[in-house]
Amino acid sequence: MFNSQGVSRADGPGLSLRLIQPADARYVYGLRIDPDYNHHLSAVQGTAEDQRAWIDRYKAREAQLTELYYIIERRNGTPCGTLRLYGIGHDTFEWGSWILDHNKPRKAALESAVLAYHIAFDVLKRNKARFDVRRDNAITLEFHRRFGAVETHADETDIFFEYPKLRFEADCDAHWSVMHSASAPAA
């Protein structure tokens, strides 16, 4: 189903996840300062060069497999977002920093999530995702609920979820079918 090169890259029918590089700093910075995309993110300080320095420092966490930061790309190499796996522990991981821009294809949310889960569950062999979503991020909340994530608790700002590997395995063929049909050329 998936074409993976360890944690460095995963390819689906319409998208790829590839590990971020310092050369991606300007793209990431542009997303993070764009009001169309940054409403549910932590505030950004600094410049694109500061983002590049952050990526350089992050590479040590990547080498230790405690954090993996991906650029989401269309299969033609056009960047269309970011996604980060972090808090990678013995059995669990968290994910976030999920941004999809105007270049995203149909079903990009589904495909990028499936690719992230594939890396975490199948390549890293973790068994459970944990993540939080801002209460006012209705679109992302609805996505995770439809995907089968279980709400565990909430605070004033966030709703917290878990998503187990067993649920991913049970639903993967159906997700794959939707992703494949979305990326097929129109007849």
Secondary structure as UniProt FT lines:
FT   STRAND          3..4
FT   TURN            6..7
FT   STRAND          9..11
FT   STRAND          15..19
FT   HELIX           22..24
FT   HELIX           25..33
FT   TURN            35..37
FT   TURN            39..40
FT   HELIX           48..63
FT   TURN            64..65
FT   STRAND          67..74
FT   TURN            75..76
FT   STRAND          79..86
FT   STRAND          92..100
FT   TURN            102..103
FT   TURN            106..107
FT   HELIX           108..117
FT   HELIX           118..123
FT   STRAND          128..134
FT   TURN            135..136
FT   HELIX           138..147
FT   STRAND          150..154
FT   STRAND          158..164
FT   HELIX           165..183
//
